[in-house]
Amino acid sequence: MAQNTINIWDGEVPYDNGEKAELKIFLPNEKISKRRAIIIIPGGGYEFLAFEHEGTDWAPFFNGQGIATFVLKYRMPKGNHMVPISDAEEAIKIVRRNANKYNIDPKQIGIMGFSAGGHLASTIATHSTGDAKPDFHILFYPVISMDSSFTHLGSLKNFLGSNPSEELIKKYSNDLNVSKNTSRVFIALSNDDDVVPPKNSVNYYMQCNLHGISASLHIYPTAGHGWGFRSSFAYHLEVLRELKSWLDSF
């Protein structure tokens, strides 16, 4: 499992806030490569990054399937939503530009996000175009909506600031922005999640279904929020098996 870390930005940094955005790269053995890539976006309420159990711990699982894995260390928004959006879009563009170098099909690049990272991933999946648009996406217990009645309030404040406009709230409530052009999606969560209400995931799934998007929804009975790759999650083996089956289906 070859690995190294690169800076997202060379030269001028858009929306510079003094932080550094990086991609940690894990490449599979070329003999088993499926020429597919996943860019992982860890969660942390848009305040910090759960970089291991929602990031680097996943690399062996994907590399074992011949999938190149890139874990994104994105900058915190601190009220400026364009900061992490620009990092995530640039990460996808970097992987696509370097597809030959990384032995990747440029039309087989997906993103995977957890919690607030799931909000960022679903934002990219519903808003981004061209070389920044993912070919598939994976969401674990994602924040989807910015509606204060069922969002994660910390993520809302950190992403859009203390007093966002209704226009911004609707724009980044990603269940409202699914279209026929949204890529296929795998969604996993726990029924008893009291940090990010399941309504976020269910609304997103329903909108994908209504727009004819291939969507797979997996709701586990218990374990709350934030389990990531932890083997202590009661359904750890189940979610790995179901995710692998979904990836093998296309």
C-alpha positions as CSV (number, residue, x, y, z in Angstrom):
1,M,0.0,0.0,0.0
2,A,2.1,2.9,-1.3
3,Q,1.3,6.2,0.3
4,N,2.4,9.9,0.3
5,T,0.9,13.3,1.0
6,I,0.5,16.3,-1.4
7,N,-0.6,19.8,-1.0
8,I,-4.0,20.6,-2.6
9,W,-2.9,24.1,-3.6
10,D,0.3,25.2,-5.4
11,G,0.8,28.9,-5.4
12,E,-2.2,31.2,-4.6
13,V,-4.7,29.7,-2.2
14,P,-8.4,30.6,-2.7
15,Y,-10.1,31.9,0.4
16,D,-6.8,31.7,2.3
17,N,-7.4,31.3,6.0
18,G,-3.9,30.2,7.0
19,E,-4.7,26.5,7.1
20,K,-3.2,23.9,4.7
21,A,-5.3,21.5,2.6
22,E,-3.7,18.2,1.8
23,L,-4.4,14.8,0.1
24,K,-3.0,11.7,1.7
25,I,-2.7,9.1,-1.1
26,F,-2.9,5.3,-0.7
27,L,-2.4,3.3,-3.9
28,P,-3.2,-0.4,-4.3
29,N,-1.0,-3.0,-5.8
30,E,-1.1,-2.5,-9.6
31,K,-1.7,-6.2,-10.2
32,I,-5.2,-5.9,-8.6
33,S,-6.0,-2.3,-9.5
34,K,-9.6,-1.8,-10.7
35,R,-8.6,1.7,-12.0
36,R,-11.1,3.3,-9.6
37,A,-10.6,6.0,-7.0
38,I,-12.3,7.1,-3.8
39,I,-11.7,10.5,-2.2
40,I,-12.6,10.3,1.5
41,I,-13.9,13.4,3.3
42,P,-13.8,12.9,7.1
43,G,-16.3,14.5,9.4
44,G,-16.0,16.6,12.5
45,G,-18.8,19.2,12.5
46,Y,-16.8,21.5,10.2
47,E,-14.7,22.2,13.3
48,F,-12.1,19.5,13.3
49,L,-11.4,16.3,11.3
50,A,-11.9,12.7,12.5
51,F,-9.0,11.8,10.2
52,E,-8.4,8.2,11.2
53,H,-11.6,6.2,11.8
54,E,-13.4,8.4,9.1
55,G,-10.4,8.6,6.9
56,T,-7.1,6.8,6.8
57,D,-8.4,3.6,8.5
58,W,-10.4,2.9,5.4
59,A,-7.5,2.8,3.0
60,P,-6.6,-0.9,3.5
61,F,-10.3,-1.9,2.9
62,F,-10.4,-0.1,-0.4
63,N,-6.8,-0.9,-1.5
64,G,-7.6,-4.5,-0.9
65,Q,-10.3,-4.2,-3.6
66,G,-7.9,-2.5,-6.0
67,I,-9.3,1.0,-5.4
68,A,-7.0,4.0,-5.0
69,T,-7.8,5.9,-1.9
70,F,-7.2,9.6,-1.2
71,V,-8.0,11.1,2.2
72,L,-8.7,14.8,2.1
73,K,-7.5,17.1,4.9
74,Y,-9.7,20.1,4.1
75,R,-9.6,23.6,5.7
76,M,-12.3,24.5,8.2
77,P,-14.9,27.0,6.9
78,K,-15.2,29.2,10.0
79,G,-18.4,30.6,8.4
80,N,-17.0,30.8,4.8
81,H,-18.5,27.7,3.1
82,M,-16.4,28.2,0.0
83,V,-13.3,27.2,1.8
84,P,-14.0,23.5,2.2
85,I,-16.0,23.4,-1.1
86,S,-12.9,24.7,-3.0
87,D,-10.7,22.1,-1.3
88,A,-13.0,19.2,-2.2
89,E,-13.5,20.3,-5.8
90,E,-9.7,20.8,-6.3
91,A,-9.1,17.3,-4.8
92,I,-11.3,15.7,-7.4
93,K,-9.7,17.7,-10.1
94,I,-6.2,16.7,-9.0
95,V,-7.1,13.0,-9.0
96,R,-8.7,13.4,-12.4
97,R,-5.8,15.3,-13.9
98,N,-3.4,12.7,-12.6
99,A,-5.5,9.7,-13.6
100,N,-2.7,8.1,-15.7
101,K,-0.1,8.6,-13.0
102,Y,-2.3,6.9,-10.4
103,N,-3.6,4.2,-12.8
104,I,-7.2,5.4,-12.6
105,D,-10.0,5.7,-15.1
106,P,-11.0,9.4,-14.9
107,K,-14.7,8.3,-15.2
108,Q,-14.4,6.2,-12.1
109,I,-13.7,8.7,-9.4
110,G,-16.0,8.8,-6.4
111,I,-16.2,10.6,-3.0
112,M,-17.1,9.3,0.4
113,G,-18.1,11.6,3.3
114,F,-18.9,11.1,7.0
115,S,-21.3,13.4,9.1
116,A,-20.3,17.0,8.2
117,G,-17.9,15.4,5.6
118,G,-21.1,13.8,4.2
119,H,-22.6,17.2,3.9
120,L,-19.5,18.4,1.9
121,A,-19.6,15.2,-0.2
122,S,-23.3,15.6,-1.0
123,T,-22.7,19.3,-1.7
124,I,-20.1,18.4,-4.3
125,A,-22.4,15.6,-5.7
126,T,-25.3,18.0,-6.1
127,H,-23.6,21.3,-7.0
128,S,-20.3,20.6,-8.8
129,T,-19.8,20.3,-12.5
130,G,-17.2,19.4,-15.0
131,D,-13.9,17.9,-13.7
132,A,-15.1,18.5,-10.1
133,K,-18.1,16.3,-10.4
134,P,-17.9,12.8,-8.8
135,D,-19.0,9.7,-10.7
136,F,-20.4,8.1,-7.5
137,H,-20.7,9.0,-3.8
138,I,-20.9,7.3,-0.5
139,L,-22.4,8.9,2.6
140,F,-22.1,7.7,6.2
141,Y,-24.6,9.3,8.7
142,P,-24.4,12.5,6.7
143,V,-25.5,16.0,7.5
144,I,-27.7,16.8,4.4
145,S,-29.9,19.7,5.3
146,M,-29.1,23.2,6.6
147,D,-32.7,23.5,7.9
148,S,-32.3,24.3,11.6
149,S,-35.1,22.0,12.6
150,F,-33.2,18.8,11.7
151,T,-29.6,19.7,10.8
152,H,-26.6,19.4,13.0
153,L,-26.5,22.9,14.4
154,G,-22.8,23.1,14.9
155,S,-22.2,22.1,11.3
156,L,-24.7,24.7,10.2
157,K,-23.0,27.5,12.2
158,N,-19.5,26.6,11.2
159,F,-20.4,26.2,7.5
160,L,-22.7,29.2,6.9
161,G,-22.1,31.4,9.9
162,S,-24.4,32.5,12.7
163,N,-27.1,34.2,10.6
164,P,-27.3,32.6,7.2
165,S,-29.9,33.8,4.6
166,E,-32.8,31.6,3.6
167,E,-31.2,31.5,0.1
168,L,-28.0,30.0,1.5
169,I,-29.9,27.5,3.7
170,K,-31.9,26.2,0.7
171,K,-28.8,26.2,-1.5
172,Y,-26.9,23.9,0.8
173,S,-29.8,21.8,1.9
174,N,-28.7,19.1,-0.5
175,D,-31.9,17.1,-0.5
176,L,-33.4,20.1,-2.2
177,N,-30.7,20.1,-4.9
178,V,-30.7,16.5,-6.2
179,S,-31.2,16.4,-9.9
180,K,-31.2,13.8,-12.7
181,N,-27.5,14.5,-13.0
182,T,-26.6,13.5,-9.5
183,S,-24.4,10.4,-9.4
184,R,-25.3,7.1,-7.8
185,V,-25.1,6.9,-4.0
186,F,-24.7,4.5,-1.1
187,I,-26.0,5.8,2.3
188,A,-25.4,4.2,5.7
189,L,-26.5,5.3,9.2
190,S,-28.0,4.2,12.5
191,N,-31.6,4.4,13.3
192,D,-30.8,5.8,16.8
193,D,-28.5,8.6,15.6
194,D,-29.3,11.5,18.0
195,V,-26.5,13.8,16.6
196,V,-27.6,13.9,13.0
197,P,-31.3,13.0,12.7
198,P,-31.9,10.1,10.2
199,K,-34.3,12.4,8.4
200,N,-31.2,13.9,6.7
201,S,-30.3,10.6,5.0
202,V,-33.9,9.5,4.3
203,N,-34.9,12.8,2.6
204,Y,-31.8,12.5,0.4
205,Y,-32.5,8.9,-0.5
206,M,-36.1,9.8,-1.3
207,Q,-35.1,12.7,-3.6
208,C,-32.5,10.5,-5.4
209,N,-35.3,7.8,-5.9
210,L,-37.7,10.4,-7.2
211,H,-35.1,11.7,-9.7
212,G,-34.3,8.2,-11.0
213,I,-30.8,8.1,-9.3
214,S,-29.5,4.7,-8.3
215,A,-29.5,4.8,-4.5
216,S,-28.8,2.3,-1.8
217,L,-30.0,3.0,1.8
218,H,-28.7,1.0,4.8
219,I,-30.1,1.7,8.3
220,Y,-28.7,-0.2,11.2
221,P,-30.7,-0.6,14.4
222,T,-28.2,0.8,16.9
223,A,-24.8,2.5,17.5
224,G,-25.7,6.2,17.2
225,H,-23.3,8.5,15.4
226,G,-19.7,8.5,14.3
227,W,-18.7,4.9,14.1
228,G,-16.7,5.1,10.9
229,F,-14.4,2.1,10.5
230,R,-14.4,1.2,14.2
231,S,-14.7,-2.6,14.6
232,S,-16.6,-1.9,17.9
233,F,-19.6,-0.9,15.6
234,A,-21.9,-3.9,16.0
235,Y,-22.6,-4.0,12.2
236,H,-19.0,-3.3,11.1
237,L,-18.7,-6.5,9.0
238,E,-22.2,-6.0,7.6
239,V,-21.5,-2.5,6.3
240,L,-18.2,-3.5,4.8
241,R,-19.8,-6.4,3.0
242,E,-22.7,-4.3,1.8
243,L,-20.5,-1.5,0.6
244,K,-18.2,-3.9,-1.2
245,S,-21.3,-5.5,-2.9
246,W,-22.5,-2.1,-4.0
247,L,-19.1,-1.1,-5.4
248,D,-19.0,-4.4,-7.3
249,S,-22.4,-3.8,-8.8
250,F,-21.2,-1.2,-11.3
